Amino acid sequence: MMAIWLLAALAVSRAHQGLAPVFAPELDDDSVVHMQAPSSADACQLPPEWSGRWFLNEHNQPLKITTTSISLKGRCVATSESGYGQAKNYLFKLETKNDVCWRCMVFFFEHHNVLQFKESRCSRTGSAEMISQICSGFNGDDPMMTLFRADAHPQPCPIDAPANFTYRDMKGSCRSRMSTIDACASNSKLRLRFQACPEITYSESQVDDIECIGAWEYHNSRYFAAKLVNHPALFEGEKYRCFMYEKQSDGGRVGISADAACRGLIGVDSASTVIDYKIDSYPTAQCTFPSFLRHYHAEQGGGQKKWESVATSDIHRITADEWVEGSVASGENRSTAVCIQEEDLGKTHRIVVYLVSGCSRGYQCIKVHRRDEQVIEVVRGLLAPNALEACSEEYIDEHLMTYDTLLLAGSVEQHCPNHGRYKIHGCDQDNAASYYFGCSAKHQLIVNKQCRPNETGTIVLLTRALKTIGSSR
């Protein structure tokens, strides 16, 4: 079944306009010995926004574009007007040990992360003055090619989710089973679940996670590009797809290219895979998270609290009905949750949430232990299919639950209890260690492994609320 990766960033609808490339045999970077500079005083310059590394279909290594050259294509020696509006013709010359190739190319900068082009056949003779003659070598049925920026920053996906859909691919139509589109915690990612259908022989269920990298419009048609992120076996240049989409009030249609070449996507129905989707909905908040998680008291100045994970350093932001965990490194959300049920057990609160973690979703039972004003412990169960089962034994097995400690951002240091030096002996000498409570500084605990003097750690105490989790004998 056709994989639907939503990295669609190619409006190949321009293919009907007449310019199309017939590729000369590819030339490896190692075969290039010299790319001749422009013969005129005014050097040919490519737009600086094109510069960078770009992936092309079936290429594992990216092409490099500078303001004067493109790897495997050569150096730009001349430009002229084309028949494509503001798009220009660019003439490239590539010299190898045994040959010379003159090639005309025309580009369409669809998005910062998506660049389309057509190119002429490779001419063995030419000059900068022959640009008109060489650029007339485009054929009407030559395909549009697509380049995807190698370090593309993810962009919001233009498709609404959640949604249910049916689909048609090259094997047939699947109408008897409902497939789904799920939104991920990051708005740049979607999960497409294709169901197997009895009417399609040998069909199999498939899950595609895609990351959108750009969307654009051309002649009232809408497109976007995306990258398939859960197929590690594919070469990088093969992971991209182009999408053409139509939106209605309650859903829409999406056409998906067969591969990263994105050829022939001149209409939704011409795509190798077509999906018809209807917008669905997710559960909404039915309770509020405890106030001590959300904001400071008025006497503390008010304002929203932020919590930092000891385990991951992620930042947690909690409002009345939403709990968001965000990555400091990437700036993207790792998970979002809405409050479904909340029970106050004193120092502990048991909360059932509807959680979206990455591209997975479901109901989860959470226990929040209030250890101190600045410290909370969060214990999470497994994802359950419904709220009623979330806190049942099946989903809160202590061996499978995850534990995390969250510290209030801007926590104030406190003095260590049990001031002094302590020595702990394990079952063998390697486990022996010394603990120094508040010796060098009143808020520090220093751990010194006796047999490994280089392994010394310093702990800053943020709370006096100590608890023994377990012991061994």
Secondary structure, 3 states (H helix, E strand, C coil): CCCCCCECCCCHHHHHHCCCCCCCCCCCHHHEEECCCCCCCCCCCCCHHHCEEEEECCCCCCEEECCCEECCCEEEEEEEECCCCCCEEEEEEEEECCCEEEEEEEEEEEECCEEEEEECCCECCCCHHHHHHHHCCCCCCCCCEEEEECCCCCCCCCCCCCEEEEEEECCEEEEEEEEEEEECCCCCEEEEEECCCCCCCCCCCEEEEEEEEEEEEECCEEEEEEEECCCCCCCHHHCEEEEEEEEECCEEEEEECCCCCCCCCCCHHHCCEEEEEEECCCCCCCCCCCHHHHECCHHHCCCECEEEECCCCCEEEECCCEEEEECCCCCCEEEEEEEEEEEECCCEEEEEEEEEECCEEEEEEEEEEEEECCEEEEEECCCECCCCCCCCCCCCCCCCCEEEEEEECCCCCCCCCCCEEEEECCCCHHHCEEEEECCCCCCEEEEEECCCCCCEEEEECCCCCCCCCCCCC
